[in-house]
Amino acid sequence: TPLSGIKWLIETMQVGRLGPLAPRQQAYLERIHEITDRMIRLVFEMLNVLRLEDRTVRSRSEVVSLPAVFADLRTVVEPEMARRGVRLEVVPALSVPLSLRTDSEILKTILQCFLTNAADYSKSGRKVRLTVRDQWSAVVFSVQDFGIGIPQDEQARIFKRFSRGSNAKAHKPDGTGLGLYIAAMLAGKIGGKVGFTSREGRGSTFFVRVPKGRAPR
């Protein structure tokens, strides 16, 4: 709440309610606004981590429409992808069921994390592919990008708190290193499992395997 208040005061100054701003003052306020946004995201993710580690987050068992999940994801991630010049491609296999019993919000949060990361570390003009496959007792969601990849000697730590690849830090210095950690913990809440394959300079594929009809935890 205090950070949101700071952001609101900055925006009030940016629109000129306290008087006109010189170009240099406007530039400084824009930078302060960006830093405040980063702090708000960091606090939000840290609170999510604390809630997950304290086991106060519980999942629901509900029938989830996969077409509806894909539509919601497109609404959220495609505008930012378009801004970065990245195209989203959804490839569900013909055998994939139209519905799945799991927690829709947790599933969408995990996939949004994967898709956002894929867009962040892809070059303009490339695509990000969301693939869905049926594996008898589970449905596997995979997000493939053709971006910077993860160095081989850093891959074992990628799902740990605050862990980021050295090339990712250079490419996007303001990342928190919490997104994949949260995704892995959320997958556990629905009985799922996350994993990935990656080659530096060639891209990465992150996946979550979601069992069908898992009881809530």
N, C-alpha and C positions, 0 to 999 in steps of 0.2 A: 504493500500500500504506500509506504513513503516513496519508493522509487516511481510508482505510477504518478504520485503527486508531483514529483520533480519533472517527469516527462510532460505532464499537463501544463506546468508553468512554462517550460521551454517552448511548447507549441503555442502558448498564448503570446509569448514574445515574438515567435517566428511570424505570426500572422499580423503583427504590427499593432496589437491592441494597446501596447504601452508606448507607441510612437514608432516612427520610421527607424530602420536599422541601416547602417552602412554595410557595404558588401563584405568587408572583413568581419564585422560583427555577425552577419548572417552565416558566414562560413564557419565561424567558431561555434555558433549555436547548433548548426547541422552536425558538427563533430560531437558535441556534447550529447545531442539527441541520439546519435548512433551508439555511443558508449553506454548511455542509460538503457537503451534497448538491449544491448548485450548483457548488462547486469540483470535486467528483468528476466531474460531467458535463462541465465545461469541460476538465479535464485529459484525460478520455477522448476528447473530440472533437478536442483538439489533437494527441493521439497518433495518432488516425486520419488527420488532415491530414498529419502528418509521414510516416506510412507511405505514404500515397497520393502525396505529392510526391516521396518517395524511390523510388517505383515498386516497393515491396516487396509490394504487394497485387496478386495475380494472380487472374483470373477462371477459372471452369471452364465447359466446354461440356457441358451435360447436358440431358436431356429433362425439362422442368419441367411439372408438372400445374398449370394455372391455377386449377381449383377448389380444389386444396390450398393454393395461394398465398393465395387469398381467405379460406379458412378460418383459416389461420395469422394473417393480418392482423386478422381479426375478433377472434380470441382476444386479441391484443395490444392493439389500440386501442379496442375497444368499451367495456371497463370505464371507462377514463378519459373517453371521450366521454359515457357515461351519467352520470358524475359531473358533467360540465359541462352536461348537458341537451341534448346534441347527438346526432343520430341518423345512423347510417351507412347509405347506400343504395348497393348494388352493382348496376350496370346493364351487363352484358355484352351486346354485340350478338349476334344469332342467328348471324352469320357467323364469329364469333371461334372459332378452334381451341381444343380442350380442352388442348392442350399446346404448348410452345414450347421451342426449344433455346436456352438461355441459362444464366446463373448464378442459381439461385433465391435465394440469400442476398443477393446484390447487388440483385436486383430487389425483394425484400421490404424491404430497407433503404431504397431510394429511395422506394418507395410509403409506407412507414411515416413517413418524413420529411414527405412531402406531407400525409398524413392527420393527423399530429400538429399540423402548422402550421395546417391548416384548422380543426381543433377548437379550437386555442388562440385563434384570431382570429375565431371565430364567436360569435354571441349564443346564449344558452340558448333552446331551442325551435326552432332551425333545424336543417337537415340538411346533411350533407356527402355528395357524390355521387361515387362511383368508377365511371368509365365506361371500357369497354374496346372498342376498335374494330380491325377488321382492315383494313390498308392494303396489300394485295398482298404486298410483301416485308417488311412489318413489322407489329408489333402496337403500338397506341398506348394507353397508360394515362393517363387524365386524372382529376384530383381537383379538384372544384369546390366552393367554399364561397360563402356569402352573407354574409361578414363585413365587416371594415373595409377591405379592399382595400389597394392600394399607391399612394401619390401618384405622379402621372405623371412628375414631374421626378426621381424617385428609382428608377424602374424599371430603368434601364440598369445599375445597380450591384448588383442584388438577388442575383446569383449569385457576387459577390465575397466574399472573406473578411471576416468581422466586419460585413458590411453588413446593415442592418435599416432598414425604413421608420421615419420619425419617429413615425408614429402607432402602429406596432408597439411601439416603445420605451415609449411612454406607456401602452399597453394591457398590455404584459407586460415590465416592466423587466428581468427576470432572464434574458432570452434571450441566447444566445452569438453569434448571427450566423454560425454555422459550418455549420448543418444543410444549407442549400441549396447551399453551396459543396461540401460533401462529396457531396451527391446528384449534382451536376453532374460531379464527378470520377469517381464510381462509374459513372455512365452511360457515360462514355468507355471504361471498362474492358470493357464488354460491347458496344462499338460503337454505343451509343445516343446520344440527344440529348435534352436537356431544354429546356423553354421554358414560357412562361406568357402569359396575358392577364389584365388586372386593371383595375378601375375603383374609385377611392377611394370608400368608402362603399357599394359594391355587391357587392364580393367579388372573388375571384380563381379562376382555373383554371390549375393546374400540370400539365404533361404530360411523359411520357418516351416517346420513340419507340424501341422495341426491335426490331432487325432479327431476322429468323428465321434460325437456324442460323449465328450469328456465331462465328468462331473465337476461342478464348480469347486474352487478352493478359497 
